[in-house]
Amino acid sequence: MAAPKNHKGIAIMLYMSTELNEKLSASAKKSGRSKVTEAMFRLEDHLNLFESIATPGQRFAAGTGSKD
């Protein structure tokens, strides 16, 4: 779950490809969330599910130490 609005955190800037931006925009629109909120939810979910990414497509599930 994303941090509440009154929670102190940090801000980051990132650059993404046009294709990734389009996917994020479509996902945010479908969920009814802003792009920032959608990105936060997705990043948090991904980090909770996978502890490491060796290379794109090769993930290690959190807590198992085995590849997904």
Backbone as XML, in Angstrom:
<?xml version="1.0"?>
<chain id="A" units="angstrom">
  <residue number="1" name="MET">
    <atom name="N" x="0.837" y="-1.180" z="0.000"/>
    <atom name="CA" x="0.000" y="0.000" z="0.000"/>
    <atom name="C" x="0.882" y="1.243" z="0.000"/>
  </residue>
  <residue number="2" name="ALA">
    <atom name="N" x="0.487" y="2.252" z="-0.716"/>
    <atom name="CA" x="1.258" y="3.496" z="-0.795"/>
    <atom name="C" x="1.171" y="4.245" z="0.528"/>
  </residue>
  <residue number="3" name="ALA">
    <atom name="N" x="2.165" y="5.075" z="0.769"/>
    <atom name="CA" x="2.216" y="5.850" z="2.006"/>
    <atom name="C" x="1.083" y="6.870" z="2.043"/>
  </residue>
  <residue number="4" name="PRO">
    <atom name="N" x="0.522" y="7.097" z="3.231"/>
    <atom name="CA" x="-0.514" y="8.129" z="3.347"/>
    <atom name="C" x="0.043" y="9.501" z="2.997"/>
  </residue>
  <residue number="5" name="LYS">
    <atom name="N" x="-0.838" y="10.415" z="2.614"/>
    <atom name="CA" x="-0.405" y="11.732" z="2.170"/>
    <atom name="C" x="0.342" y="12.503" z="3.253"/>
  </residue>
  <residue number="6" name="ASN">
    <atom name="N" x="0.050" y="12.251" z="4.522"/>
    <atom name="CA" x="0.727" y="12.986" z="5.583"/>
    <atom name="C" x="2.043" y="12.323" z="5.985"/>
  </residue>
  <residue number="7" name="HIS">
    <atom name="N" x="2.401" y="11.226" z="5.353"/>
    <atom name="CA" x="3.654" y="10.529" z="5.641"/>
    <atom name="C" x="4.807" y="11.232" z="4.932"/>
  </residue>
  <residue number="8" name="LYS">
    <atom name="N" x="5.880" y="11.452" z="5.651"/>
    <atom name="CA" x="7.047" y="12.067" z="5.037"/>
    <atom name="C" x="7.790" y="11.032" z="4.216"/>
  </residue>
  <residue number="9" name="GLY">
    <atom name="N" x="8.237" y="11.422" z="3.089"/>
    <atom name="CA" x="8.981" y="10.524" z="2.219"/>
    <atom name="C" x="9.960" y="11.327" z="1.394"/>
  </residue>
  <residue number="10" name="ILE">
    <atom name="N" x="10.373" y="10.753" z="0.290"/>
    <atom name="CA" x="11.285" y="11.438" z="-0.614"/>
    <atom name="C" x="10.657" y="11.496" z="-1.991"/>
  </residue>
  <residue number="11" name="ALA">
    <atom name="N" x="11.133" y="12.382" z="-2.782"/>
    <atom name="CA" x="10.699" y="12.491" z="-4.173"/>
    <atom name="C" x="11.867" y="12.079" z="-5.054"/>
  </residue>
  <residue number="12" name="ILE">
    <atom name="N" x="11.556" y="11.393" z="-6.139"/>
    <atom name="CA" x="12.587" y="11.031" z="-7.099"/>
    <atom name="C" x="12.123" y="11.428" z="-8.489"/>
  </residue>
  <residue number="13" name="MET">
    <atom name="N" x="13.077" y="11.647" z="-9.355"/>
    <atom name="CA" x="12.766" y="11.919" z="-10.753"/>
    <atom name="C" x="13.339" y="10.764" z="-11.552"/>
  </residue>
  <residue number="14" name="LEU">
    <atom name="N" x="12.590" y="10.306" z="-12.528"/>
    <atom name="CA" x="13.120" y="9.257" z="-13.379"/>
    <atom name="C" x="12.707" y="9.512" z="-14.814"/>
  </residue>
  <residue number="15" name="TYR">
    <atom name="N" x="13.507" y="8.993" z="-15.694"/>
    <atom name="CA" x="13.214" y="9.078" z="-17.114"/>
    <atom name="C" x="12.762" y="7.711" z="-17.565"/>
  </residue>
  <residue number="16" name="MET">
    <atom name="N" x="11.720" y="7.678" z="-18.383"/>
    <atom name="CA" x="11.218" y="6.406" z="-18.900"/>
    <atom name="C" x="10.968" y="6.536" z="-20.389"/>
  </residue>
  <residue number="17" name="SER">
    <atom name="N" x="10.947" y="5.393" z="-21.032"/>
    <atom name="CA" x="10.706" y="5.376" z="-22.465"/>
    <atom name="C" x="9.267" y="5.812" z="-22.752"/>
  </residue>
  <residue number="18" name="THR">
    <atom name="N" x="9.038" y="6.212" z="-23.968"/>
    <atom name="CA" x="7.686" y="6.584" z="-24.390"/>
    <atom name="C" x="6.742" y="5.405" z="-24.210"/>
  </residue>
  <residue number="19" name="GLU">
    <atom name="N" x="7.216" y="4.203" z="-24.546"/>
    <atom name="CA" x="6.388" y="3.001" z="-24.416"/>
    <atom name="C" x="6.004" y="2.755" z="-22.950"/>
  </residue>
  <residue number="20" name="LEU">
    <atom name="N" x="6.952" y="2.871" z="-22.039"/>
    <atom name="CA" x="6.660" y="2.673" z="-20.623"/>
    <atom name="C" x="5.703" y="3.747" z="-20.112"/>
  </residue>
  <residue number="21" name="ASN">
    <atom name="N" x="5.899" y="4.983" z="-20.534"/>
    <atom name="CA" x="5.002" y="6.067" z="-20.145"/>
    <atom name="C" x="3.578" y="5.801" z="-20.625"/>
  </residue>
  <residue number="22" name="GLU">
    <atom name="N" x="3.433" y="5.299" z="-21.843"/>
    <atom name="CA" x="2.103" y="4.989" z="-22.374"/>
    <atom name="C" x="1.442" y="3.871" z="-21.575"/>
  </residue>
  <residue number="23" name="LYS">
    <atom name="N" x="2.227" y="2.853" z="-21.196"/>
    <atom name="CA" x="1.678" y="1.753" z="-20.390"/>
    <atom name="C" x="1.241" y="2.259" z="-19.017"/>
  </residue>
  <residue number="24" name="LEU">
    <atom name="N" x="2.072" y="3.088" z="-18.394"/>
    <atom name="CA" x="1.740" y="3.633" z="-17.084"/>
    <atom name="C" x="0.513" y="4.530" z="-17.166"/>
  </residue>
  <residue number="25" name="SER">
    <atom name="N" x="0.431" y="5.353" z="-18.201"/>
    <atom name="CA" x="-0.723" y="6.237" z="-18.382"/>
    <atom name="C" x="-2.006" y="5.432" z="-18.565"/>
  </residue>
  <residue number="26" name="ALA">
    <atom name="N" x="-1.936" y="4.378" z="-19.373"/>
    <atom name="CA" x="-3.115" y="3.536" z="-19.613"/>
    <atom name="C" x="-3.541" y="2.831" z="-18.328"/>
  </residue>
  <residue number="27" name="SER">
    <atom name="N" x="-2.578" y="2.343" z="-17.567"/>
    <atom name="CA" x="-2.877" y="1.661" z="-16.312"/>
    <atom name="C" x="-3.501" y="2.624" z="-15.301"/>
  </residue>
  <residue number="28" name="ALA">
    <atom name="N" x="-2.955" y="3.828" z="-15.220"/>
    <atom name="CA" x="-3.497" y="4.835" z="-14.302"/>
    <atom name="C" x="-4.923" y="5.212" z="-14.697"/>
  </residue>
  <residue number="29" name="LYS">
    <atom name="N" x="-5.153" y="5.378" z="-15.974"/>
    <atom name="CA" x="-6.492" y="5.729" z="-16.448"/>
    <atom name="C" x="-7.488" y="4.619" z="-16.128"/>
  </residue>
  <residue number="30" name="LYS">
    <atom name="N" x="-7.089" y="3.376" z="-16.357"/>
    <atom name="CA" x="-7.970" y="2.231" z="-16.111"/>
    <atom name="C" x="-8.311" y="2.105" z="-14.623"/>
  </residue>
  <residue number="31" name="SER">
    <atom name="N" x="-7.339" y="2.400" z="-13.754"/>
    <atom name="CA" x="-7.559" y="2.266" z="-12.312"/>
    <atom name="C" x="-8.203" y="3.506" z="-11.691"/>
  </residue>
  <residue number="32" name="GLY">
    <atom name="N" x="-8.214" y="4.606" z="-12.439"/>
    <atom name="CA" x="-8.775" y="5.851" z="-11.907"/>
    <atom name="C" x="-7.809" y="6.582" z="-10.983"/>
  </residue>
  <residue number="33" name="ARG">
    <atom name="N" x="-6.534" y="6.222" z="-11.050"/>
    <atom name="CA" x="-5.526" y="6.874" z="-10.216"/>
    <atom name="C" x="-4.669" y="7.802" z="-11.061"/>
  </residue>
  <residue number="34" name="SER">
    <atom name="N" x="-3.946" y="8.696" z="-10.381"/>
    <atom name="CA" x="-2.976" y="9.538" z="-11.085"/>
    <atom name="C" x="-1.793" y="8.657" z="-11.486"/>
  </residue>
  <residue number="35" name="LYS">
    <atom name="N" x="-0.987" y="9.134" z="-12.420"/>
    <atom name="CA" x="0.199" y="8.383" z="-12.832"/>
    <atom name="C" x="1.169" y="8.216" z="-11.668"/>
  </residue>
  <residue number="36" name="VAL">
    <atom name="N" x="1.325" y="9.238" z="-10.847"/>
    <atom name="CA" x="2.233" y="9.157" z="-9.707"/>
    <atom name="C" x="1.759" y="8.082" z="-8.730"/>
  </residue>
  <residue number="37" name="THR">
    <atom name="N" x="0.477" y="8.090" z="-8.408"/>
    <atom name="CA" x="-0.069" y="7.091" z="-7.486"/>
    <atom name="C" x="0.025" y="5.697" z="-8.078"/>
  </residue>
  <residue number="38" name="GLU">
    <atom name="N" x="-0.265" y="5.566" z="-9.348"/>
    <atom name="CA" x="-0.163" y="4.269" z="-10.015"/>
    <atom name="C" x="1.273" y="3.754" z="-9.974"/>
  </residue>
  <residue number="39" name="ALA">
    <atom name="N" x="2.230" y="4.628" z="-10.236"/>
    <atom name="CA" x="3.636" y="4.230" z="-10.205"/>
    <atom name="C" x="4.042" y="3.806" z="-8.798"/>
  </residue>
  <residue number="40" name="MET">
    <atom name="N" x="3.583" y="4.524" z="-7.778"/>
    <atom name="CA" x="3.906" y="4.164" z="-6.395"/>
    <atom name="C" x="3.325" y="2.801" z="-6.039"/>
  </residue>
  <residue number="41" name="PHE">
    <atom name="N" x="2.055" y="2.566" z="-6.374"/>
    <atom name="CA" x="1.431" y="1.276" z="-6.083"/>
    <atom name="C" x="2.171" y="0.148" z="-6.782"/>
  </residue>
  <residue number="42" name="ARG">
    <atom name="N" x="2.485" y="0.352" z="-8.050"/>
    <atom name="CA" x="3.142" y="-0.707" z="-8.824"/>
    <atom name="C" x="4.559" y="-0.972" z="-8.335"/>
  </residue>
  <residue number="43" name="LEU">
    <atom name="N" x="5.307" y="0.074" z="-8.017"/>
    <atom name="CA" x="6.665" y="-0.105" z="-7.515"/>
    <atom name="C" x="6.654" y="-0.830" z="-6.173"/>
  </residue>
  <residue number="44" name="GLU">
    <atom name="N" x="5.770" y="-0.399" z="-5.276"/>
    <atom name="CA" x="5.691" y="-1.048" z="-3.969"/>
    <atom name="C" x="5.286" y="-2.509" z="-4.107"/>
  </residue>
  <residue number="45" name="ASP">
    <atom name="N" x="4.299" y="-2.792" z="-4.942"/>
    <atom name="CA" x="3.853" y="-4.168" z="-5.157"/>
    <atom name="C" x="4.988" y="-5.022" z="-5.709"/>
  </residue>
  <residue number="46" name="HIS">
    <atom name="N" x="5.687" y="-4.506" z="-6.703"/>
    <atom name="CA" x="6.785" y="-5.252" z="-7.316"/>
    <atom name="C" x="7.897" y="-5.547" z="-6.309"/>
  </residue>
  <residue number="47" name="LEU">
    <atom name="N" x="8.271" y="-4.537" z="-5.521"/>
    <atom name="CA" x="9.341" y="-4.722" z="-4.546"/>
    <atom name="C" x="8.944" y="-5.707" z="-3.448"/>
  </residue>
  <residue number="48" name="ASN">
    <atom name="N" x="7.662" y="-5.772" z="-3.115"/>
    <atom name="CA" x="7.183" y="-6.745" z="-2.133"/>
    <atom name="C" x="7.165" y="-8.158" z="-2.703"/>
  </residue>
  <residue number="49" name="LEU">
    <atom name="N" x="6.924" y="-8.279" z="-3.993"/>
    <atom name="CA" x="6.851" y="-9.597" z="-4.623"/>
    <atom name="C" x="8.218" y="-10.161" z="-4.987"/>
  </residue>
  <residue number="50" name="PHE">
    <atom name="N" x="9.144" y="-9.304" z="-5.371"/>
    <atom name="CA" x="10.442" y="-9.754" z="-5.870"/>
    <atom name="C" x="11.555" y="-9.054" z="-5.119"/>
  </residue>
  <residue number="51" name="GLU">
    <atom name="N" x="12.472" y="-9.837" z="-4.562"/>
    <atom name="CA" x="13.566" y="-9.231" z="-3.811"/>
    <atom name="C" x="14.704" y="-8.779" z="-4.698"/>
  </residue>
  <residue number="52" name="SER">
    <atom name="N" x="14.779" y="-9.330" z="-5.924"/>
    <atom name="CA" x="15.897" y="-8.984" z="-6.793"/>
    <atom name="C" x="15.527" y="-9.257" z="-8.247"/>
  </residue>
  <residue number="53" name="ILE">
    <atom name="N" x="16.148" y="-8.516" z="-9.127"/>
    <atom name="CA" x="16.044" y="-8.771" z="-10.560"/>
    <atom name="C" x="17.469" y="-8.889" z="-11.076"/>
  </residue>
  <residue number="54" name="ALA">
    <atom name="N" x="17.805" y="-10.070" z="-11.548"/>
    <atom name="CA" x="19.136" y="-10.280" z="-12.113"/>
    <atom name="C" x="19.242" y="-9.550" z="-13.445"/>
  </residue>
  <residue number="55" name="THR">
    <atom name="N" x="18.283" y="-9.775" z="-14.295"/>
    <atom name="CA" x="18.142" y="-9.104" z="-15.580"/>
    <atom name="C" x="16.654" y="-9.042" z="-15.862"/>
  </residue>
  <residue number="56" name="PRO">
    <atom name="N" x="16.203" y="-8.166" z="-16.730"/>
    <atom name="CA" x="14.776" y="-8.141" z="-17.037"/>
    <atom name="C" x="14.281" y="-9.536" z="-17.427"/>
  </residue>
  <residue number="57" name="GLY">
    <atom name="N" x="13.202" y="-9.959" z="-16.786"/>
    <atom name="CA" x="12.627" y="-11.271" z="-17.062"/>
    <atom name="C" x="13.118" y="-12.358" z="-16.121"/>
  </residue>
  <residue number="58" name="GLN">
    <atom name="N" x="14.173" y="-12.107" z="-15.349"/>
    <atom name="CA" x="14.667" y="-13.077" z="-14.375"/>
    <atom name="C" x="14.553" y="-12.460" z="-12.991"/>
  </residue>
  <residue number="59" name="ARG">
    <atom name="N" x="13.506" y="-12.881" z="-12.260"/>
    <atom name="CA" x="13.226" y="-12.312" z="-10.950"/>
    <atom name="C" x="13.396" y="-13.366" z="-9.871"/>
  </residue>
  <residue number="60" name="PHE">
    <atom name="N" x="13.664" y="-12.923" z="-8.662"/>
    <atom name="CA" x="13.754" y="-13.789" z="-7.502"/>
    <atom name="C" x="12.624" y="-13.386" z="-6.559"/>
  </residue>
  <residue number="61" name="ALA">
    <atom name="N" x="11.697" y="-14.320" z="-6.332"/>
    <atom name="CA" x="10.558" y="-14.028" z="-5.467"/>
    <atom name="C" x="11.032" y="-13.670" z="-4.064"/>
  </residue>
  <residue number="62" name="ALA">
    <atom name="N" x="10.349" y="-12.729" z="-3.445"/>
    <atom name="CA" x="10.725" y="-12.289" z="-2.102"/>
    <atom name="C" x="10.584" y="-13.436" z="-1.118"/>
  </residue>
  <residue number="63" name="GLY">
    <atom name="N" x="11.605" y="-13.603" z="-0.294"/>
    <atom name="CA" x="11.555" y="-14.590" z="0.769"/>
    <atom name="C" x="11.822" y="-16.024" z="0.358"/>
  </residue>
  <residue number="64" name="THR">
    <atom name="N" x="11.990" y="-16.304" z="-0.920"/>
    <atom name="CA" x="12.197" y="-17.698" z="-1.337"/>
    <atom name="C" x="13.614" y="-17.953" z="-1.809"/>
  </residue>
  <residue number="65" name="GLY">
    <atom name="N" x="14.264" y="-16.940" z="-2.334"/>
    <atom name="CA" x="15.598" y="-17.119" z="-2.888"/>
    <atom name="C" x="15.608" y="-17.886" z="-4.185"/>
  </residue>
  <residue number="66" name="SER">
    <atom name="N" x="14.415" y="-18.190" z="-4.720"/>
    <atom name="CA" x="14.354" y="-18.936" z="-5.984"/>
    <atom name="C" x="13.857" y="-18.040" z="-7.096"/>
  </residue>
  <residue number="67" name="LYS">
    <atom name="N" x="14.258" y="-18.383" z="-8.321"/>
    <atom name="CA" x="13.837" y="-17.604" z="-9.473"/>
    <atom name="C" x="12.347" y="-17.772" z="-9.702"/>
  </residue>
  <residue number="68" name="ASP">
    <atom name="N" x="11.731" y="-16.711" z="-10.240"/>
    <atom name="CA" x="10.328" y="-16.748" z="-10.641"/>
    <atom name="C" x="10.255" y="-17.031" z="-12.114"/>
  </residue>
</chain>
